Amino acid sequence: MNGRTWIFTLLAVLVLYRFRYRLLNEVLKRESVRKRLVQWGMSIPFIRHRLMPTLFLQKYK
């Protein structure tokens, strides 16, 4: 890779890093993407076992 490619790559990474939450929000606006992400996450046993008890936890006053 030459110098111009490195500079372009660095700038692209910096822009993506700076706007990462805005980009993530734009991607996750689509219901199908959110659904696939949740399905993928729930297929991983570690995530499923850590997340499931907290989803249905009720606090009583």
C-alpha positions in Angstrom: 0.0 0.0 0.0 1.3 3.4 -0.9 1.1 6.6 1.2 -2.1 7.9 -0.5 -3.9 4.7 0.3 -2.8 4.8 3.9 -4.0 8.4 4.3 -7.4 7.6 2.7 -7.8 4.6 4.9 -7.0 6.6 8.0 -9.4 9.4 7.1 -12.2 6.9 6.4 -11.6 5.2 9.8 -11.6 8.5 11.6 -14.9 9.6 9.9 -16.5 6.2 10.7 -15.3 6.4 14.3 -16.6 9.9 14.7 -20.1 9.2 13.4 -20.3 5.6 14.6 -23.4 6.0 16.7 -25.2 8.0 14.0 -24.4 5.3 11.5 -25.5 2.5 13.9 -28.8 4.3 14.4 -29.3 4.6 10.7 -28.6 0.9 10.2 -30.8 -0.3 13.1 -33.8 1.8 12.0 -34.6 -1.1 9.7 -36.7 -3.6 11.4 -35.3 -6.6 9.5 -31.8 -5.7 10.5 -32.8 -5.4 14.1 -34.6 -8.7 14.0 -31.6 -10.5 12.4 -29.3 -9.0 15.0 -31.4 -10.1 17.9 -31.8 -13.6 16.4 -28.0 -13.8 15.9 -27.4 -12.7 19.5 -29.9 -15.1 21.0 -28.3 -18.0 19.1 -25.1 -17.4 21.1 -25.5 -19.3 24.4 -23.4 -17.0 26.5 -25.4 -13.9 25.5 -28.7 -15.7 25.8 -27.9 -17.0 29.3 -26.8 -13.6 30.5 -29.6 -11.6 28.9 -32.7 -13.7 29.5 -32.9 -13.4 33.3 -32.7 -9.6 33.1 -35.4 -9.3 30.4 -38.2 -10.6 32.5 -37.1 -9.4 35.9 -39.8 -7.5 37.7 -39.2 -5.2 40.6 -41.9 -5.0 43.1 -42.4 -1.9 45.2 
